[in-house]
Amino acid sequence: MSNVKTYQIPDEYFFRLHHVRPRFKNDVEEVLLYVSTSISEMETLPKKEFKENLNQVLFGFKKNASSTQKTIDNWRTEISALFGFIQEKDDLTKPSLSAIRLSNNQYLDEFFNYFLYSFQYPGGHIKSQNVIKQIEAKVKFKPCDFILQLLIEGEKLIGKPFSFTAEELTQCAYFDLRVTRDGRHPKDVAKMIIKHRSEKVSYNHKYEQLKNATTGNYPSKGDLHRYAGDVLDYMVLANLLNDKGTGYYYYLNDENKDTINYHLSNSNWYSGYDEFYNKKEITNPEIAELEEDWFSYVNRFDKIEAFAPTLSASESESITSIIQEYYSRIKGDRKVPTKIIGDYGESLILAHEYLRTKETKRQHLINKIPTPLGVGYDIQSVEIEKRKRYIEVKTTKSRKALKNNRFKLTPNEWDTADTIGDNYFIYYLVANDGGKNVFIIQNPVEQYNQGNIKVDKNLVVEFSQKAGQWQTLLEIQN
């Protein structure tokens, strides 16, 4: 029997990269939606007061009411450190742009693209002493860009879609200074992965640097690959990658080429640490002074169109054709305004309304309202009984099915709902890989009076199933 070939990063090149690992990893999307919606309207407050208020928010999530203070403190630290949901300046704390944007849009794929766009090693998402270790090791690494390039280079080599596991990424790149320090080209890493597979090489995870001095135990394989796995999972949530198989092979999402190209063509780097790379001694206070600057950096990116959810080619074509039909019917041959097929949730709901009312011959009364008019609703539709229906669209977009039942209204939207009464509807569209469903709430003010929805002082709405009904989104069948 031939000996099994094994591979391990040589000791002189092994360096473990790490970042904060949320304890709510399995619920990360729901937690981020909940927290961003809750804190986005919090006032700028002294650090201690803001922390206490945020703790109350975290205690309110699912079963957290019985959690210990330490657990809540850990959650708060993880959310603020890794995802940059709060910003601090001059002993004052405020909700960040990232939190406000996610709260307003509820587009999780957009959020994770912004997160990955600025994520790097070293970065302010880890403690100062760990930043120093990475600087001393000369690490400079943007994982999202590298992973995308690695998959592209692998595809070129084998002539078909290329994929890898978190284990392969960790052992061939993520913990190897020849990649994270010396800039080994992704093509060379792809060649290594392919070669190891052809030779049936297994990976040895027992690194002496990670050995527990007390117990003599090594981290498990899962623990070793966890950090690379986190970033890969976040790239799946950003719709940059797909995954498949029980071993979790990750590969490019070819339907999202524009976003992938944006990442690769618009690379950026936080340069605040660069001056320390040639210093003989670096102190914690020096690095800690850059923390505010780091969180300003990760929250400076906004209005990147490539990150906003877009309709697929088939969705866009179907919506265009059905709406074009009605434009032609009433106003002659007109092109569909770009804005109609540009807004993800509103465009899907507009098509839903055309299909819902197709027997009425009154679709010419259905209109998408330009945002600048500020009338308190997005779409004016019709009822079969010749009444008008005023619709405010709220959309949550994610990869997996979520149980989120919260969204935020503006004062104008709430006042309009109060004025219009039974003719005012909220369409809460939930889009994920499993399909598209819409929860329809008629007369939200009345539902509030009946106790079916809760509304806090910031007009964050939390609805029960009694507040309305779920329907499958009506879509054009090709």
C-alpha positions in Angstrom: 0.0 0.0 0.0 1.4 3.4 -1.0 1.9 6.1 1.6 -0.8 8.8 1.8 0.6 12.1 0.7 0.0 15.0 3.2 0.6 18.7 3.0 1.2 21.3 5.6 2.3 24.9 5.3 6.0 25.1 6.2 6.5 26.6 9.7 8.4 29.6 8.5 5.4 30.6 6.3 2.6 29.7 8.6 0.6 32.6 10.1 -2.9 32.3 11.3 -5.2 35.2 10.2 -8.3 35.7 12.3 -11.1 38.1 12.9 -14.0 38.4 15.3 -16.3 35.4 15.0 -20.0 36.3 15.8 -21.6 33.9 18.3 -24.8 34.4 16.3 -23.2 33.1 13.0 -26.2 30.8 12.2 -28.6 33.8 12.7 -26.3 36.4 11.3 -28.7 37.8 8.7 -31.7 38.0 11.1 -29.5 39.5 13.9 -28.1 42.2 11.5 -31.5 43.1 10.3 -32.9 43.3 13.8 -30.0 45.3 15.2 -29.6 47.7 12.3 -33.4 48.5 12.3 -33.3 49.0 16.1 -30.2 51.2 16.3 -30.4 53.2 13.1 -32.6 55.9 14.7 -30.7 56.0 18.0 -29.4 59.4 18.9 -25.8 60.3 19.2 -25.0 59.7 22.9 -22.1 59.4 25.3 -20.5 56.0 24.9 -21.8 54.5 28.2 -25.4 55.6 27.5 -25.3 54.4 23.9 -23.9 51.0 25.1 -26.7 50.6 27.7 -29.4 51.4 25.1 -27.8 49.0 22.6 -27.7 46.3 25.3 -31.5 46.7 25.7 -31.9 46.2 21.9 -29.9 43.0 22.0 -31.7 41.6 25.0 -34.9 42.0 22.9 -33.8 39.6 20.2 -35.5 36.2 20.3 -34.4 34.3 23.4 -31.8 36.8 24.5 -34.0 38.0 27.4 -32.6 35.2 29.5 -29.0 35.7 28.4 -26.3 36.9 30.7 -24.8 40.4 30.6 -21.5 38.9 29.4 -23.3 37.3 26.4 -24.9 40.6 25.4 -21.6 42.5 25.8 -20.0 40.0 23.5 -22.7 40.4 20.9 -22.4 44.1 21.0 -18.6 44.0 20.7 -18.8 41.6 17.8 -21.4 43.6 15.9 -19.6 46.9 16.3 -16.1 45.5 15.7 -16.7 43.2 12.7 -19.7 44.9 10.9 -19.0 48.5 11.9 -22.6 49.3 13.1 -21.5 52.1 15.4 -19.0 55.0 15.1 -17.3 56.8 17.9 -15.8 60.3 18.0 -14.9 62.5 20.9 -16.4 60.1 23.5 -19.7 60.1 21.6 -21.3 57.2 19.8 -23.7 57.1 16.9 -25.3 54.6 14.5 -23.1 54.1 11.4 -23.9 54.6 7.8 -23.8 50.7 7.4 -26.5 50.3 10.0 -28.7 53.0 8.6 -28.4 51.8 5.1 -29.2 48.2 6.0 -32.1 49.4 8.1 -33.5 51.5 5.3 -32.9 49.1 2.4 -33.0 45.7 4.1 -30.9 44.3 1.2 -28.6 41.8 2.9 -26.6 41.0 -0.3 -25.9 44.7 -0.7 -24.8 45.0 2.9 -22.3 42.1 2.7 -20.9 43.5 -0.5 -20.1 46.8 1.3 -18.6 44.8 4.2 -16.4 42.7 2.0 -15.3 45.7 -0.1 -13.5 47.2 2.9 -12.6 44.0 4.8 -8.8 43.5 5.1 -6.0 42.2 7.2 -4.9 44.1 9.2 -8.0 46.0 10.1 -9.7 47.6 13.1 -12.1 44.6 13.5 -9.5 43.0 15.8 -7.8 44.1 19.0 -4.7 46.4 18.7 -2.3 43.7 19.9 -3.4 41.4 17.1 -3.2 44.2 14.5 0.4 44.7 15.6 1.1 40.9 15.1 -0.2 41.1 11.6 1.9 44.2 10.9 5.0 42.6 12.3 4.4 39.6 10.1 4.2 42.1 7.1 0.6 40.8 6.2 -1.3 42.9 3.7 -4.3 40.9 2.4 -7.7 41.6 0.9 -9.5 38.2 1.1 -12.5 39.0 -1.1 -10.4 40.2 -4.1 -8.0 37.3 -3.8 -10.8 34.7 -3.6 -12.5 36.1 -6.7 -9.2 36.1 -8.6 -8.4 32.6 -7.5 -11.6 31.2 -8.8 -11.2 33.0 -12.1 -7.6 31.7 -12.5 -8.7 28.2 -11.6 -11.4 28.3 -14.3 -8.9 29.4 -16.9 -6.6 26.4 -15.9 -9.2 23.7 -16.1 -11.5 25.1 -18.7 -14.6 24.9 -16.6 -16.0 26.4 -13.4 -13.5 26.0 -10.6 -14.3 25.5 -6.9 -12.6 24.8 -3.6 -13.3 24.1 0.0 -12.5 26.3 3.1 -9.9 23.7 3.9 -8.1 24.1 0.6 -8.3 27.9 0.8 -6.9 27.9 4.3 -4.0 25.4 3.7 -3.0 26.8 0.3 -3.5 30.5 0.8 -5.2 32.0 3.9 -2.6 31.0 6.5 0.4 31.1 4.2 2.6 34.2 4.3 3.7 33.5 0.8 0.2 34.7 -0.2 -0.8 37.1 2.6 2.6 38.8 2.9 4.5 38.1 -0.3 1.7 38.3 -2.8 1.8 34.9 -4.4 -0.4 35.1 -7.5 -3.8 33.4 -7.3 -2.9 31.4 -10.5 -0.1 29.7 -8.6 -2.4 28.9 -5.7 -5.0 27.5 -8.1 -2.3 25.3 -9.6 -1.4 24.0 -6.1 -5.0 23.1 -5.3 -5.4 21.3 -8.6 -2.1 19.4 -8.2 -3.0 18.3 -4.6 -6.3 17.0 -5.9 -4.7 15.0 -8.7 -2.2 13.5 -6.3 -4.9 12.9 -3.7 -3.0 14.9 -1.1 -4.6 15.2 2.4 -4.0 18.2 4.6 -2.4 18.1 8.0 -4.1 20.5 10.4 -1.8 19.9 13.4 0.4 23.1 13.5 2.8 23.4 16.4 2.1 27.1 16.6 -1.5 26.4 17.5 -0.8 23.6 19.9 -2.3 24.1 23.4 0.6 24.3 25.8 -1.4 23.0 28.7 -3.4 20.1 27.1 -1.2 19.4 24.2 -4.2 19.4 21.9 -4.4 20.9 18.5 -7.4 22.8 17.1 -9.8 20.7 15.1 -9.9 20.8 11.4 -13.1 22.8 11.6 -11.6 25.3 13.9 -8.6 25.7 11.6 -10.7 26.5 8.6 -13.3 28.5 10.3 -11.9 32.0 9.4 -11.6 31.3 5.7 -15.0 29.7 5.9 -16.6 32.8 7.4 -15.4 35.0 4.6 -16.5 32.4 2.0 -20.0 32.3 3.6 -20.2 36.1 3.6 -19.3 36.0 -0.1 -22.2 33.6 -0.6 -24.5 36.0 1.2 -23.2 38.8 -1.0 -24.2 36.7 -4.1 -20.6 36.7 -5.2 -20.3 33.0 -4.7 -22.5 29.9 -4.6 -21.8 26.7 -2.6 -22.6 23.1 -3.3 -22.1 19.6 -1.9 -21.7 18.3 1.6 -18.1 19.4 1.7 -19.1 23.0 0.8 -17.4 23.7 -2.4 -17.5 27.4 -3.3 -17.6 28.7 -6.8 -18.3 31.9 -8.7 -21.9 33.1 -9.1 -21.7 33.8 -12.8 -25.1 35.6 -12.7 -23.5 38.4 -10.7 -20.6 39.3 -13.0 -21.1 43.1 -12.8 -20.7 43.0 -9.0 -17.7 40.7 -9.2 -16.1 42.9 -11.8 -16.7 46.0 -9.6 -14.8 44.4 -6.7 -11.9 43.4 -8.9 -11.7 46.8 -10.8 -12.1 49.1 -7.8 -9.9 47.7 -5.2 -9.2 49.9 -2.2 -6.9 49.6 0.9 -7.0 51.2 4.3 -3.6 52.8 4.5 -3.7 54.0 8.2 -1.4 51.2 9.3 1.1 51.5 6.5 3.5 53.8 8.3 4.1 51.1 11.0 5.5 48.4 8.7 9.0 49.8 9.0 9.0 50.7 12.7 11.0 48.6 15.1 8.5 48.9 17.9 4.8 49.5 17.7 2.6 50.2 20.8 -1.0 49.4 21.5 -1.9 53.1 22.1 -0.6 54.0 18.6 -2.8 51.4 16.9 -5.8 52.1 19.2 -5.6 55.8 18.1 -6.5 54.7 14.5 -9.7 52.8 15.6 -12.0 55.8 14.9 -10.4 56.4 11.6 -10.9 52.7 10.6 -14.6 52.8 11.3 -14.9 56.0 9.4 -13.1 54.3 6.5 -15.4 51.2 6.4 -18.5 53.5 6.6 -17.4 56.0 3.9 -18.5 53.8 0.9 -22.1 54.6 -0.3 -24.3 54.6 -3.4 -22.3 51.9 -5.2 -24.8 50.9 -7.9 -23.1 47.6 -8.6 -23.9 46.4 -5.0 -27.6 47.3 -5.2 -30.0 44.4 -5.9 -31.0 44.2 -9.5 -33.6 42.3 -11.4 -32.3 39.3 -13.3 -32.3 39.5 -17.0 -35.5 37.3 -17.3 -37.3 39.4 -14.6 -36.4 42.6 -16.2 -37.5 41.4 -19.6 -40.8 40.1 -18.3 -41.6 43.2 -16.3 -40.6 45.4 -19.3 -42.9 43.5 -21.7 -46.0 43.4 -19.4 -45.7 47.1 -18.5 -44.9 48.1 -22.1 -48.2 46.4 -23.2 -50.2 48.7 -20.9 -48.2 51.9 -21.8 -48.8 51.1 -25.5 -52.5 50.5 -24.8 -53.1 53.9 -23.3 -50.4 56.3 -24.6 -49.0 54.8 -27.8 -45.7 53.0 -28.2 -43.5 54.2 -25.3 -40.4 52.8 -23.8 -40.7 51.8 -20.2 -38.9 54.3 -18.0 -35.6 53.1 -16.7 -36.6 53.8 -13.1 -39.5 51.3 -13.3 -37.2 48.4 -13.9 -34.4 49.8 -11.7 -36.0 49.6 -8.3 -35.9 46.0 -7.3 -38.8 45.6 -4.9 -41.0 48.2 -6.3 -40.7 46.8 -9.8 -41.6 43.3 -8.7 -44.7 44.7 -6.9 -45.7 46.8 -9.8 -45.7 43.7 -12.0 -47.6 41.8 -9.3 -50.3 44.5 -9.3 -50.7 44.3 -13.1 -51.2 40.6 -12.9 -53.5 40.8 -9.8 -55.8 43.2 -11.6 -55.6 41.7 -15.1 -59.3 41.0 -15.4 -60.4 44.6 -14.5 -59.2 46.3 -17.7 -58.1 49.2 -15.4 -54.3 48.7 -15.3 -53.9 52.0 -17.0 -54.6 53.5 -13.5 -51.6 51.7 -11.9 -48.7 54.0 -11.5 -45.3 54.0 -9.8 -45.0 57.3 -7.9 -41.7 59.2 -8.3 -39.9 59.3 -4.9 -39.3 63.1 -5.0 -43.1 63.6 -4.7 -43.0 62.3 -1.1 -46.6 61.3 -1.1 -46.2 58.5 1.5 -46.6 55.6 -0.8 -44.7 54.0 -3.8 -47.4 52.7 -6.0 -51.0 53.7 -6.8 -53.0 50.7 -7.8 -56.7 49.8 -8.1 -59.3 47.5 -6.7 -61.8 45.4 -8.6 -64.5 47.5 -7.0 -63.1 50.6 -8.6 -61.4 51.9 -5.5 -57.8 53.0 -5.4 -55.1 51.1 -3.5 -52.1 53.1 -2.2 -49.1 50.8 -1.7 -46.0 51.3 0.3 -43.4 48.7 -0.6 -40.9 47.3 1.9 -38.4 44.7 0.8 -36.1 42.3 2.5 -33.7 40.4 0.2 -31.5 37.6 1.4 -30.1 34.2 0.3 -32.0 32.2 2.8 -35.5 32.3 4.2 -35.7 34.7 7.2 -38.3 35.1 9.9 -37.8 38.8 10.1 -41.1 40.7 10.8 -39.8 44.2 11.2 -39.4 47.2 8.9 -39.3 51.0 9.3 -41.7 53.6 8.2 -41.1 57.3 7.8 -43.3 59.9 9.6 -44.8 60.8 6.2 -45.7 57.2 5.5 -47.4 56.7 8.8 -49.3 60.0 8.5 -50.4 59.1 5.0 -51.6 55.6 6.3 -53.6 57.3 9.0 -55.2 59.7 6.5 -56.0 57.1 3.8 -57.1 54.4 6.1 -58.5 51.2 4.5 -57.1 52.2 1.1 -53.5 52.2 2.4 -51.5 49.0 2.1 -48.0 47.9 3.1 -46.6 45.2 0.9 -43.7 43.5 2.7 -41.8 41.6 0.0 -39.5 38.8 1.2 -37.2 37.6 -1.6 -34.8 34.7 -1.1 -33.5 31.7 -3.0 -36.7 29.8 -2.1 -39.0 32.2 -3.8 -40.7 35.5 -3.4 -43.6 36.1 -1.0 -45.4 39.2 0.1 -47.1 40.0 3.4 -49.9 42.4 2.8 -51.1 44.7 5.6 -54.2 46.8 5.0 -54.7 49.9 7.1 -51.6 49.6 9.3 -52.9 52.3 11.7 -56.0 50.2 12.4 -53.9 47.1 12.8 -51.9 49.0 15.4 -55.0 50.0 17.2 -56.1 46.4 17.3 -52.7 45.3 18.7 -51.7 43.3 15.7 -48.6 45.4 15.1 -46.2 47.2 17.4 -44.7 50.6 16.5 -41.9 52.2 18.5 -41.0 55.8 18.8 -38.8 55.6 15.7 -41.6 54.0 13.7 -40.0 50.6 13.6 -42.9 48.3 12.9 -43.1 44.8 14.2 -46.1 42.8 12.9 -47.8 39.6 14.0 -49.4 37.2 11.6 -52.8 38.6 12.5 -51.8 41.9 10.9 -52.3 40.7 7.3 -51.7 37.7 5.1 -48.9 36.1 3.1 -49.3 35.7 -0.6 -47.0 34.3 -3.3 -45.7 37.1 -5.5 -47.4 37.0 -8.8 -44.7 36.7 -11.6 -44.8 36.5 -15.3 -44.5 32.9 -16.4 -42.3 32.6 -19.5 
